[in-house]
Amino acid sequence: MIFRQFVHFLSTAALVMTWGLSAASADTPVATVEGLQLVEDSKLATVYAEPGVSLGQYRRIFLYDPYIAFRKDWKKEQNSKNTPSINDLDMAKIKIELSTLFQEVFAETLENAGYELVSERAEDVLLVKPAIINLDIVAPDTGSGGNSHSYTETAGEMTLYMELYDSVTDDLIAKAIDRQKDRQTGYIRWQNRIRNRAAAERILQSWANVLKEGLDDARSVR
C-alpha cells in the first residue's frame, strides 16, 4: 500500500477548506533521491511515498517540535510599513508560540483518536518530523505598546513540510508539502493576536486531521 488513503485525505481536506494549495506541477520529479515515488493522485499537494509500505503498523507517535521559518524578506517588508518595527525577539516569540500551538493541536487530535505520543523509539512508533516554512503573517501583533491597528482581509499563510520515518530503522517512509492560506473574509478587518492565532489554529487543525485520518485508514485495512 503506497499511502493512497493518506493522500486521499490530504487532497480532500484541502478541497473542503478552500484555502488554496500548491499542487504538484508537470515539472515535479517523479522520484526523490531517497527512492520515494511521487503519488500521482495527489491533486492539491506534493506527496512522495515509499512503494509497498503501510502506516498500519504504527500505534504510537514520536512528534518532533516543528522547525519554523519565516518567508524571505518578511521582516524587511513588515518594517517598511509598521511602527514600531519587528525585531529578532518578536520573531523568536512568534516561532515559540506557533510551535507550542502546533504541538497542542496535533497532540490533542492524535490522542483523542487513540494514538499515544511518546519520546522513545519502538517498532510501533512513527517519527513525525514537521516544519513550517514560508510563514507570512500579514499583520503581526507583537503586543508592543504603540502598535498601530492593521486592517487586512486575511491573516496570512504558511506551508507544512512533513517527513515520516520508521523509528527503528530511520527509513524515510513519506514526505509531503502543503501550502495553506487563511481564508479571505471578503472585507477589511482589524487583525490582532487573537485573530492571527485563530487562523493558525484552523490551518494546523486541518493538517492534524489529515495525519490522524491517514493513520486511521491505514490501520483499518491492515
C-alpha positions in Angstrom: 0.0 0.0 0.0 1.5 3.3 -1.1 -0.4 5.7 1.3 -3.3 6.1 -1.1 -5.6 6.7 1.8 -3.2 9.2 3.3 -3.0 11.1 0.0 -6.8 10.9 -0.4 -7.4 12.6 2.9 -4.7 15.2 2.2 -6.4 16.2 -1.0 -9.9 16.0 0.4 -9.1 18.2 3.4 -7.6 20.8 1.1 -10.7 20.8 -1.1 -13.1 21.3 1.8 -11.0 24.1 3.3 -11.0 26.1 0.0 -7.9 28.0 1.2 -5.6 27.3 -1.8 -2.8 24.8 -2.2 0.3 24.4 -4.3 -0.3 21.4 -6.5 2.5 19.3 -8.0 3.4 20.7 -11.4 4.3 18.9 -14.6 8.0 19.6 -13.7 7.8 17.9 -10.3 10.2 14.9 -10.2 8.6 11.5 -10.2 11.0 10.2 -7.6 13.3 11.6 -4.8 16.9 10.7 -4.2 15.7 8.5 -1.3 13.7 6.4 -3.7 10.3 7.8 -2.8 7.8 7.9 -5.6 5.5 10.8 -6.5 1.9 9.9 -5.7 0.1 10.9 -8.9 -3.4 11.1 -7.5 -2.5 13.8 -5.0 -4.2 16.7 -6.7 -3.6 19.5 -4.3 -0.4 18.6 -2.6 3.0 17.2 -3.4 3.4 13.8 -1.8 6.1 11.2 -2.1 5.9 7.7 -0.5 7.9 4.6 -0.3 6.3 1.9 -2.5 4.7 -1.0 -0.7 5.0 0.4 2.8 1.9 0.8 5.1 1.3 3.1 8.1 -0.9 0.3 9.6 1.8 -1.0 12.0 2.2 2.3 13.9 0.2 2.8 17.1 2.3 5.5 18.7 3.7 8.7 17.5 7.0 10.5 18.2 6.2 14.0 17.2 9.1 16.4 16.9 8.8 20.1 17.5 8.4 21.8 14.2 11.2 23.8 12.6 9.7 27.2 11.7 11.0 29.7 9.2 9.5 33.0 8.0 9.1 33.9 4.4 12.2 35.5 3.0 12.3 39.3 3.4 9.2 39.1 5.7 10.9 41.2 8.4 12.1 43.8 6.0 8.7 44.2 4.4 7.0 44.4 7.8 9.3 47.1 9.0 8.7 49.1 5.8 5.1 49.6 6.8 4.8 49.0 10.6 5.6 51.1 13.7 7.1 50.0 15.9 9.3 47.7 13.9 9.6 44.0 14.1 12.8 42.8 15.8 14.5 39.4 16.2 13.0 38.9 19.6 9.5 39.4 18.2 10.2 36.8 15.6 11.5 34.4 18.2 8.4 34.8 20.3 6.2 34.2 17.2 8.1 31.0 16.5 7.7 29.7 20.1 4.0 30.5 20.1 3.4 28.7 16.8 5.5 25.7 17.8 3.5 25.4 21.1 0.2 25.7 19.2 1.4 23.1 16.7 2.1 20.6 19.5 -1.2 21.3 21.3 -3.3 20.9 18.2 -1.5 17.7 16.9 -1.3 16.1 20.4 -5.0 16.7 21.1 -6.1 15.4 17.7 -3.9 12.3 17.8 -4.5 11.4 21.4 -8.3 11.8 21.1 -8.1 9.3 18.2 -6.3 6.8 20.5 -2.7 7.4 19.4 -0.1 7.7 22.2 2.5 10.3 21.9 5.9 9.1 23.1 9.5 10.2 23.2 11.1 6.8 22.6 11.6 4.6 19.6 10.0 1.2 19.0 8.6 -1.0 16.2 5.1 0.6 16.5 6.4 4.2 16.8 6.2 6.5 13.8 8.6 9.5 13.7 6.9 12.7 12.5 9.2 15.5 11.7 7.4 18.7 10.7 8.5 22.1 9.5 6.5 25.3 9.0 8.1 27.3 6.2 7.3 30.5 4.3 5.4 31.8 7.4 3.8 35.0 6.3 1.8 36.8 8.9 0.2 39.8 7.2 -0.4 41.9 10.3 1.6 40.6 13.2 0.6 41.8 16.7 3.7 41.6 18.9 1.9 43.1 21.9 4.4 46.0 22.0 3.0 49.3 23.1 2.2 51.8 20.4 1.4 49.3 17.7 -1.0 50.8 15.1 -4.0 48.9 14.1 -3.6 46.8 10.9 -6.6 46.1 8.7 -6.4 43.2 6.1 -8.7 40.6 4.5 -6.6 37.7 5.7 -4.2 36.7 8.5 -1.6 35.2 6.1 -0.3 31.8 5.1 2.2 29.1 5.8 3.5 25.9 4.3 3.8 22.5 6.0 6.7 20.3 5.1 6.4 16.9 6.9 8.5 13.7 6.8 7.5 10.4 8.2 10.1 7.9 9.4 10.2 4.4 10.8 11.6 4.9 14.3 13.7 1.7 14.4 15.4 1.9 11.0 15.2 5.6 10.4 13.8 4.7 7.0 12.1 7.7 5.3 8.6 6.5 4.5 6.9 9.5 3.1 7.1 13.3 2.8 4.6 15.9 1.9 4.4 19.6 1.3 1.2 21.6 1.7 0.6 25.3 1.4 -2.4 26.8 3.3 -3.6 30.4 3.2 -6.1 31.8 5.7 -9.5 32.3 4.2 -10.4 35.6 2.7 -13.1 37.3 4.7 -14.3 39.5 1.7 -14.0 42.6 3.8 -11.2 44.5 5.6 -10.9 44.0 9.4 -8.5 44.6 12.2 -6.0 41.8 12.5 -4.8 41.2 16.1 -3.1 38.5 18.1 -6.4 36.6 18.8 -7.4 36.5 15.1 -3.9 35.5 14.0 -3.9 32.7 16.5 -7.3 31.5 15.4 -6.2 31.5 11.7 -3.1 29.5 12.6 -5.1 27.0 14.6 -7.5 26.4 11.8 -4.7 25.6 9.4 -2.9 23.4 11.9 -6.1 21.5 12.7 -6.6 20.7 9.0 -3.1 19.2 8.9 -3.5 17.3 12.2 -6.8 15.8 10.8 -5.0 14.7 7.7 -2.4 12.8 9.6 -4.9 11.3 12.0 -7.3 10.1 9.3 -4.4 8.7 7.2 -3.2 6.6 10.2 -6.8 5.6 11.0 -7.4 4.4 7.4 -4.1 2.5 7.2 -4.9 0.7 10.4 -8.4 -0.2 9.3 -7.1 -2.0 6.2 -4.1 -3.6 7.7 
